[in-house]
Amino acid sequence: MAKGKADNEGNTVHIGQAIQQLLSSYHIKSKFDEANLISSWERLVGKPIAKRTKKVYIRNKVLFVELDSPSMKHDLSLHKTKILDILKKEFGNEAVQEIVLM
């Protein structure tokens, strides 16, 4: 009986790993990562920036951020590389390659 239990333990997969494998097998991992990134925008950049953000979307690994304030656009443009680093750390190198502020 102990042998059977050991075999089952050898076949277990962490739920996160199983979900990632499922997303990859259906070729929807990139869409899932994009949706997750957009829904995490406020958490990643903070409430003040999120409140000034009109629209966030991704096309061809480019994150487009539409802001309602020219001064906020300027401030974020100074920190684009830092924001990109945060996004890559959180979602991997393949999620976003560039940020365009509008």
N, C-alpha and C positions, 0 to 999 in steps of 0.2 A: 504494500500500500504506500509506503514511503517513497518507493521508486516512482510510482505514478504521479505523486505530488511534485516531485522534483522535475519531472518532465513538463508538467503544466507551468511551473515557474520559469522554465527555460523558454517557453513560448510567449510569455507575457510581454506586452509592449506598452510603454507609457502612453496615456491617452493623447497627449499633445503630439507625440511622434506619430501615432496612428492617424490623427487628423491631418497632419502635414503630408503623410503618405497618400491619404485619400485625395486631398486637394491636388497633389502632383499627378496622381494617376488619372484624374479627370481633366487635367490641364487647366485648372481654375485657380491655382495658387496665386498667380500674379493679380488676378481680379480680386481675390480675397484680401491680399495684402494692400491693394489700393483702397478698397472699402474700409479696411481697418485703419489705415493711415488717415483717411479723411475724417473718420469718426473720432480719431484720437487727436485731431488738430488742437482743440482747446487745451487738452492735458499737456501736450508737448510744448506749445508756445505760451501758454498762460491766458488768463481771462482778458486782460487788457488788449492784447493783440487779437484774440478771437472775437471780441466785441466789435473791433474795427474791420473784421474780415467779412466781405459780402459773399464771396464764393470761393470754394476750393475744389479743384478737380485735377485729374491726372490723365494725360494723353501721351502715349509713347515714352513712358518713363520720365516725363517732364511734369513737375508739379506747378500748376497755375494757381496763383493766389490773387484774388481781386480784393483790393482794400478800398475803404471809403475815405481815406485821408492821405493826401500827398506827403505829408510829413511822416506818417507811419510807413508809407512805401519807401521813402528815403532811409528811414531808420532801419527797416528790415533789409534793405539792399546792402547796408554796411555789415550785416550779420548773416548774409546768405550762406556763406561757407559753414558757419557754426550750426545753422539750422539744418543744412544738408548733412552734416556730421551726425547730428542728433537723430535725424530720420534714418540714416544708414545704420546707426548703432541699434536702433529700435526695430527696424524692418529688414535689415540686410542691404547689401550693396546693390542688389538688382531692382529694388522697389522704385527708387527715384534717382535719376542721374543729374538733373538740373532743376532749378527753381526759377520761374518767371513771375515777376511781380507786376500787377496791373493796377 
